[in-house]
Amino acid sequence: MKSLHYAGIDVHKETMDLVVYRDDERHAFVECRIPNREKPVKKLFGKLLEEGSVTACYEAGCMGFGLQRFLSGMGVTSIVVAPGKVPKRSGDRVKTDRRDARSLAQQLRAGTLEGIHIPNDEDEAVRDYLRTRGDVRLELKKTKQRLHRFLLRHGYIYDSKRYWTHRHERWLRSLAFDRTMLKESFDEYYFMIKGLEEQLRLMDKRIEEIAGKEPYVERVQKLRCLKGIDYLTALSFVCEIGDFSRFGHAEAFMAYLGVIPREYSSGEKRRQGSITKSGNAHLRNLLIESSWHYRYKSAPSKRLNERREGQPAAIIAYADKAMMRLQRKFYHLLLKGKTKQTAVTAVARELAGFVWGMMVGQTA
C-alpha cells in the first residue's frame, strides 16, 4: 500500500528546510536541509513519489511561485500559504527554519492550511509590470518632495498650496540661483522629475495596449464602466484576482482586500475598529483611490460615457446603480459627522462588492 506524504518547506535563496510526515505517523519521516536548486529538489521528491503521493506547502514570500510550479510539474500537489494565515501557538518563543517547516507539515496533514491563488505566468508578468509602474510613481512623488524641501532650505517659497500645476511649472522655470552648484542641484531634481513623468506616460500607454488585448479586454471593459476605474485599476484587478468566483460572496472579497472593520465582540458588547488592512494592499490602495471619485454627486461624465460605449445595457445600468448608491453613501456619512477619509473607506468597501458582482455576473 502506497503512503501519503506531507511536506513542509521553509524556502530561502540558497537553501530550503524540509520536514516530511507520512500518513498518521507521530514522528517525521524526513528532516533535512538541501540546496535550493532543481537537481536536489527533483531527487528528493522523486524518491518520495516512488513510495506514494506527496502534498507539499511553503509560505509565500520573495521566492515567488517557481518552486510550486516545479513541484506541480513533477506530480506533487503543492500549495503556497499566506504567512499571516498560518496558525501560531501562543507562548511559542522559539523560531528556527526547521521548526517552521515542521509546523507547516503538521498543519498540512491536519488540513488547517489554505493555499493562496497562484497566477499563471502571463498574469504574473503583467502584475509585476503594473507594480513596477507603482514603484515609478512612488519614486516620482519622493523626488518632487525632495525638490520641494531643497527649495525651502534655500528660501524659495511658492505662494500657493497647489503644486505641479502649469502656474507652478512656470514658477519653477523662472527661478534664478546665485550659485552654480545650487542651479545644478535644481536641474538634477527637475529633469529627474521630467524623466519619471515621461516614463509613467509611456508605461500607461503600454498598460492600455495590454488591457485592450486578450485575455483581458472583455473583463477590463466591463470594469471601466464603473466610475473611478480605468485601465490601470481594471487590469490590476483582473490580473491579481484571476477567477473572481473563488470568493463565494461579496463580503469574502471585501475581507480579502482588507476593507472590512476589525471587530472584537463578546457577550452583549460589540466593538468595531478601523479596517483590517489584511490581504492585497496593492488592490486596496487602488480601490481607495477610485473611491475618491464618488465624493461629489454628478451624472456620468463625457469620458465615462465614452468608456461605456458598446457595453451591454445591464452592465451600464449596474454601474449607474453603483454610482448613485456610492455618491449618496459618501454624502450621508459626511452629514453624520464622519471624516472624508472614513467616508471614502466605507465607499471603497461597497465598491469592492460592486466589482465582485460585475465580475461574477450578478448585475441584475
C-alpha positions in Angstrom: 0.0 0.0 0.0 1.4 3.4 -1.0 2.0 6.1 1.6 0.8 9.6 1.8 3.5 12.2 2.4 3.0 15.7 3.8 6.0 18.0 3.2 6.5 21.4 4.9 9.2 23.6 3.3 10.9 26.7 4.6 12.4 28.3 1.5 15.4 30.6 1.3 17.5 31.9 -1.6 20.3 29.3 -1.1 18.7 26.5 0.9 15.4 25.0 2.0 14.5 23.0 5.1 12.1 20.1 4.6 10.1 18.1 7.1 8.0 15.3 5.8 5.4 13.3 7.7 4.0 10.0 6.4 0.3 9.1 6.9 -0.5 9.2 10.7 3.0 8.5 11.9 3.9 10.5 15.0 7.5 11.3 14.1 8.8 13.0 10.9 9.8 10.7 8.1 12.3 13.1 6.7 14.1 16.2 8.2 16.8 17.7 6.1 18.3 20.8 4.6 19.0 20.8 0.8 20.3 23.4 -1.6 17.6 25.4 -3.3 18.5 24.0 -6.7 16.5 22.0 -9.2 18.5 18.8 -9.1 18.4 18.1 -5.3 14.8 19.0 -5.1 13.9 16.7 -8.0 16.0 13.9 -6.4 14.3 14.1 -3.0 10.7 14.5 -4.2 11.3 11.8 -6.8 12.1 9.3 -4.1 9.0 10.3 -2.1 6.8 9.9 -5.2 8.1 6.4 -5.7 6.7 5.5 -2.2 3.3 7.3 -2.7 1.6 10.6 -3.2 3.1 13.8 -1.9 1.4 17.0 -0.8 3.7 20.0 -0.1 3.4 23.6 1.1 5.5 26.6 1.8 4.9 30.2 2.8 4.5 33.0 0.2 7.5 35.4 0.0 10.2 36.8 -2.1 10.9 33.4 -3.7 7.7 33.6 -5.7 5.9 30.6 -7.2 8.7 28.9 -9.1 9.0 26.1 -6.6 5.2 25.5 -6.6 5.2 25.3 -10.4 8.2 23.0 -10.5 6.7 20.6 -7.9 3.3 20.6 -9.7 5.1 19.6 -12.9 6.6 16.6 -11.1 3.2 15.5 -9.9 3.4 16.8 -6.4 0.2 18.5 -5.0 1.6 21.8 -3.7 0.2 24.9 -2.2 1.5 28.3 -1.2 0.1 29.7 2.1 0.0 33.3 3.3 2.3 33.7 6.3 -0.3 35.7 8.2 -2.8 32.8 7.9 -0.5 30.1 9.4 -1.7 29.3 12.9 0.8 30.1 15.7 0.8 28.5 19.1 0.6 31.1 21.9 3.7 31.1 24.1 5.9 29.7 21.3 9.0 31.9 21.5 11.5 29.8 19.6 11.7 30.2 15.8 14.0 28.2 13.5 13.8 27.2 9.9 13.4 23.5 10.9 10.6 24.3 13.4 8.8 26.4 10.8 9.0 23.5 8.2 7.8 21.0 10.9 4.8 23.2 11.8 3.8 23.6 8.2 4.0 19.8 7.6 1.9 19.1 10.7 -0.8 21.6 9.9 -0.8 20.5 6.2 -1.5 17.0 7.5 -4.2 18.3 9.8 -5.9 20.1 7.0 -5.8 23.6 8.6 -3.9 25.3 5.8 -5.5 27.1 2.8 -3.5 27.9 -0.3 -3.4 31.3 -1.9 -4.3 31.9 -5.6 -1.4 31.1 -7.9 -1.5 33.3 -11.1 -0.5 31.9 -14.4 2.8 33.0 -16.0 1.1 35.7 -18.2 -0.9 37.2 -15.3 2.1 37.2 -13.1 4.2 39.0 -15.7 1.5 41.7 -16.3 1.0 42.0 -12.5 4.7 42.7 -12.0 4.7 45.3 -14.7 1.7 47.1 -13.0 3.5 47.0 -9.7 6.7 48.4 -11.3 4.5 51.3 -12.5 3.5 51.8 -8.9 7.2 52.0 -7.9 7.9 54.5 -10.6 5.0 56.7 -9.4 6.2 56.4 -5.8 9.7 57.5 -6.9 8.2 60.5 -8.7 6.4 61.5 -5.6 9.5 61.2 -3.5 11.6 63.2 -6.0 9.0 66.0 -6.0 9.2 66.1 -2.2 13.0 66.3 -2.3 12.9 69.2 -4.8 10.3 71.0 -2.6 12.4 70.6 0.5 15.5 71.7 -1.4 13.8 74.9 -2.4 12.5 75.6 1.1 16.0 75.2 2.5 17.3 78.0 0.3 14.4 80.4 0.8 12.3 79.7 -2.4 8.7 79.6 -1.2 5.8 79.2 -3.6 2.8 81.4 -2.7 0.2 78.7 -3.2 -0.6 75.2 -1.9 -1.4 73.9 -5.3 1.8 72.4 -6.6 2.7 70.9 -10.0 0.1 72.9 -11.9 1.0 74.9 -15.1 1.5 78.0 -12.9 3.8 76.1 -10.5 5.8 74.9 -13.5 6.3 78.4 -14.8 7.4 79.5 -11.3 10.0 76.7 -11.2 11.4 77.6 -14.6 11.7 81.3 -13.6 13.9 80.6 -10.5 17.3 82.2 -10.5 20.2 80.9 -8.3 23.2 82.9 -7.3 25.4 79.9 -7.0 26.3 77.4 -9.8 26.0 74.4 -7.6 22.5 75.3 -6.5 21.4 75.6 -10.1 23.0 72.2 -10.9 21.2 70.6 -8.0 17.9 72.1 -9.0 18.4 70.9 -12.6 19.2 67.3 -11.4 15.9 67.2 -9.4 13.8 68.9 -12.1 14.9 66.8 -15.0 14.7 63.7 -13.0 11.1 64.5 -12.4 10.5 65.2 -16.1 12.1 61.8 -16.9 9.9 59.9 -14.4 6.8 61.7 -15.7 7.7 60.6 -19.3 8.4 57.1 -18.1 5.0 57.0 -16.4 3.3 58.2 -19.6 4.9 55.5 -21.7 4.0 52.8 -19.1 0.4 54.0 -19.0 0.3 53.7 -22.8 1.7 50.2 -22.6 -0.9 49.3 -19.9 -3.6 50.5 -22.2 -2.3 48.3 -25.0 -2.2 45.2 -22.8 -5.7 45.9 -21.4 -7.0 46.0 -25.0 -5.9 42.5 -25.9 -7.0 39.0 -25.0 -7.5 37.6 -22.4 -8.1 40.8 -20.6 -10.1 43.1 -22.9 -13.6 41.9 -22.0 -13.3 42.0 -18.3 -11.4 45.3 -18.3 -14.0 47.0 -20.5 -16.7 45.9 -18.0 -14.9 47.3 -15.0 -14.2 50.6 -16.8 -17.9 51.2 -16.8 -17.6 51.9 -13.1 -16.9 55.5 -12.1 -13.3 55.9 -11.0 -12.0 52.8 -12.6 -9.9 53.0 -15.8 -7.3 50.8 -17.5 -4.7 50.7 -14.6 -7.2 49.7 -11.8 -9.3 47.4 -14.0 -6.3 45.5 -15.4 -4.8 45.2 -11.8 -8.0 43.6 -10.5 -8.2 41.2 -13.4 -4.5 40.1 -13.1 -4.3 40.0 -9.3 -7.6 38.2 -8.7 -7.9 35.9 -11.7 -11.1 33.9 -11.0 -13.5 36.2 -9.0 -15.8 33.2 -8.4 -13.4 31.7 -5.9 -15.0 34.2 -3.5 -18.3 32.8 -2.5 -19.9 36.2 -1.8 -19.1 39.9 -1.9 -18.2 40.1 1.8 -15.4 37.5 1.3 -14.0 39.6 -1.5 -14.1 42.7 0.8 -12.3 40.8 3.5 -9.6 39.7 1.0 -9.0 43.4 0.2 -8.8 44.2 3.9 -11.6 46.9 3.8 -13.9 45.4 6.4 -13.7 46.7 10.0 -11.8 45.0 12.8 -14.1 43.5 15.4 -13.8 42.3 19.0 -17.2 41.3 20.3 -18.1 39.2 23.3 -21.4 38.7 25.0 -23.6 41.8 24.6 -20.7 44.0 23.7 -19.7 44.7 20.1 -16.6 46.6 19.3 -15.5 47.6 15.8 -12.4 49.5 14.8 -10.6 50.5 11.7 -10.3 48.3 8.6 -8.2 45.2 8.9 -5.8 46.1 6.1 -5.2 42.4 5.5 -4.8 40.8 2.1 -3.8 42.5 -1.1 -2.5 46.0 -0.2 -1.9 47.0 -3.8 -5.5 46.5 -4.8 -6.8 48.1 -1.7 -4.8 51.3 -2.4 -6.1 51.4 -6.0 -9.7 50.8 -4.7 -9.5 53.7 -2.2 -8.1 56.0 -4.9 -11.0 55.1 -7.1 -13.5 55.8 -4.3 -12.5 59.4 -4.1 -14.3 59.9 -7.4 -17.6 59.4 -5.6 -17.3 62.3 -3.2 -19.4 64.6 -5.5 -22.9 63.9 -6.8 -22.9 64.1 -10.6 -24.2 62.5 -13.7 -21.9 60.2 -15.8 -19.2 62.4 -17.4 -18.5 62.5 -21.2 -15.3 60.5 -20.7 -17.2 57.8 -18.6 -19.9 57.6 -21.3 -17.1 57.0 -23.9 -15.7 54.1 -21.8 -19.2 52.6 -21.7 -19.7 52.5 -25.5 -20.5 49.1 -26.8 -21.2 47.5 -23.4 -24.5 45.7 -22.6 -27.3 47.7 -21.1 -27.3 45.5 -18.0 -23.7 46.4 -17.2 -24.2 50.1 -17.7 -27.4 50.1 -15.5 -25.4 48.2 -12.8 -22.6 50.8 -13.0 -25.1 53.6 -12.7 -26.7 51.9 -9.7 -23.3 51.7 -8.1 -22.5 55.3 -8.8 -25.8 56.7 -7.3 -25.5 54.5 -4.3 -21.9 55.3 -3.5 -22.3 59.0 -4.1 -25.3 59.0 -1.8 -23.4 57.0 0.8 -20.4 59.4 0.9 -22.8 62.4 1.3 -24.8 60.7 4.2 -21.6 59.8 6.1 -20.4 63.4 5.9 -23.8 64.5 7.3 -23.3 62.1 10.2 -20.0 63.8 11.1 -17.6 61.3 9.6 -14.3 62.5 8.1 -13.8 62.3 4.4 -11.2 59.6 4.9 -13.7 57.4 6.8 -16.4 58.0 4.2 -14.1 57.1 1.4 -13.1 53.9 3.1 -16.7 52.9 3.6 -17.4 53.7 -0.1 -14.4 51.6 -1.1 -15.8 48.6 0.8 -19.1 48.8 -1.1 -17.3 49.5 -4.4 -15.4 46.2 -3.9 -18.8 44.5 -3.6 -19.9 46.1 -6.9 -16.7 45.0 -8.6 -17.2 41.4 -7.4 -20.8 41.4 -8.6 -19.9 42.7 -12.0 -17.1 40.0 -12.5 -19.3 37.1 -11.4 -22.3 38.2 -13.4 -24.6 39.3 -10.6 -25.7 42.5 -12.3 -29.4 42.0 -12.1 
